Structures are given as structure tokens and as C-alpha cells.
Amino acid sequence: MDNVEAHRIDSTLLDIKCLGHYLYFHGRGVSGKPQILCALFESGGVKTQRELGDRFGIKASSLSEVLAKMEACGYVVRTRDADDSRKLIVKLTEAGAAEAEAEIARRDRFRAWSLSCLSPTEQEQLQGLLDRVLDHWKQKDWKELDD
């Protein structure tokens, strides 16, 4: 690979990395308070703690810590299931529902803005190119590259 090609690839990969950073922070991460609020809101306001842990792939102790903070803010309440005391039920409060609605509105605004610099045709082209790259990356056994 020559220097020009290496620079083009490095520059493109850096752009992809920066986009990932923006999506993580402006898209509000993958498993924190905003995601839990939205998941509860979208599921009718009630889930078991285990369901939330499974949904987000969070260890029970880490999820318990996040939920305790959310409880302290008045966003959720946790109670034992009446039929099975091993289950913890997490219920969204009115304040939690309001915060979830505000978060969903923020996400919708970011989503609408995020690709507005591209025409619909350019958005479709970008989607096609990203799909091709992703398919290409999925085909490779990455262990082979580590040798």
C-alpha cells in the first residue's frame, strides 16, 4: 500500500471513529440512564430489573447502581414482585416519564439534524456504502489478522 492510499484509509477510518464518538455521546451511549428511561417508557413504564439487564447487557451490580441513582432522582421506583419476591420490578415515575419524553425528543432532533447536510440521494448512497463496508468487515475472521 502506498502512502497516498494509506493516508486515505487512515483518514476515512478516523472519520468513522469520530462519527462513532458523536453517536455515542450525542446519541446518549448504549446502556446508561437515558437508555433505561427510554426503554421503560417505550415498554409501558414497567420492566423487571433482570429484563433491563438482559436488554442492555449490564451486570446486575452495575445496573443496580444506575437504578439506585435513578431512584434517588425520582425517576423510578423498585419494588419486589408480589408473586415472586426474587424479582425486582422497576417502574417509571411521572418525573421519569417526563425525562424519558424529553430524551426521546432530543434523540429525534439529533436524528433529524444528523444527516441533514446530505440530500436524500446522498443519504441513500452513504447507507449503501456503509452497508458494503460493514458486510465486508463481517466476512473476515479477525483472529487471522492478529497473527
N, C-alpha and C positions, 0 to 999 in steps of 0.2 A: 504494500500500500504506500503510495507516495504521500508527501507532506500535505498537498492540497486536499487529497481525499481524506486523510486522517483529520485534518483541521475541520473539514465539512462535517464529518461524522461526529467528532467531539463537540462541535458547536450545536449540532442537532440534538445529541444526547443531553447536553447541558440545558437546552431549551425544554426538553421533555422533563428533566429533573425539576426545573423551575416551575413548570406547569403543575407538576405533582405537588410541589410545595404550596403553590397558590390554592390548589384544590383541597389540600389537607387543612390549611388554616382558614381559608375563606369558605370552604365547603364544610367547615366545622369538624374536621377529624373523622375518626371512624367509630369510636366507642366511648365517648365522654358524655357529659351531662346533656348537651343539646341532642345527641342521637337518641339517648334514652328517653328524654322528654317527647321527642317526635314519635318514637316507636310506641310509647304508651298512648299518646294522643291518637295516633292512627289506628290503634287496636281497640279503641273504645275506652281507654283510660285505665285498664286493669290488665296486669300480667303477673305471673309468678316470678320470683327472683330467679329461679332456675331458667325459665323461658328467656328472660333477658340475658342471662349469662350465656346460654346456648346461642342466642341470636347474634351476640356481639363477640363471642369467643373470649370472654373475660373470665379470669379465675374468680371463684366465689369470694375470696377475701378482698380482691381489688374492687369487685362490683359492690360488695357490702360497704366499702369505704366511700365510693362515689354516691351510693344511695343514702348513706348517713349524712353526707354534705347536702344532698338534695332535700332530705328530710329537714335538716336544720334551716334551710332557706324557705321551707314551707311549700315545696313543690310536689312532694309525695308523702304518703303515709304508708307504713308497712305494718301488716297485721298477720297473725297466724291464721291459716285456713281452719275453718270450723270443723271440717270433716277429717283433715289430716294435719295435725299440728307440726309435722315436719316441713310443711310448705309455708313459705312466706309470700303473702300477697302484696304486691306493690300497686298502690292506687294513686292516680294523679289527682291533685287538689285543684281548686279553681285557679289559684295562683300558678300552679304548674301548667294547667291547660292554657292560660293566657300567655305564659312564657313560651310554650310549645307553638302556639299560633304565631307569635312574634318571630320565632326562629324559622318557622316554615315560610313566613313572608320574606324574611331576609334571604333564605335559600332561593326562593322564587325570583327575587330581584337579582341575585348573583347569577342565576341560571339564564335569565333573560339578557343580562348585560354581557355575560362571558364571551359569547361568540358574535356579538352584535357588530364587530368590526369586519365581519365577513358576510358576503352575500349568501343567500340560501344555497346557490350553486357551489360556492366555495366551501360552505359548511359540509355539503354532501361529499365534495372531493376530499376534504380533510378527513371525514369519517371513513371513507373508503381507504385512504392511505394508512390511517391508524389501524384499521381492521387488518390490512395486509401485514403491517409490521407485527401486530400482536399475534396473528396466526403464525408468522414466521418464527417468532420467539417461542411460541408454544410447541413447535415441532422439534426443538432441539433438546437433547438431554444435556443440561448444563454441566453435569459432572464431567462430561467429555472435555469441556473447555478448561476445566480446572487442572487437568493433568499436564 
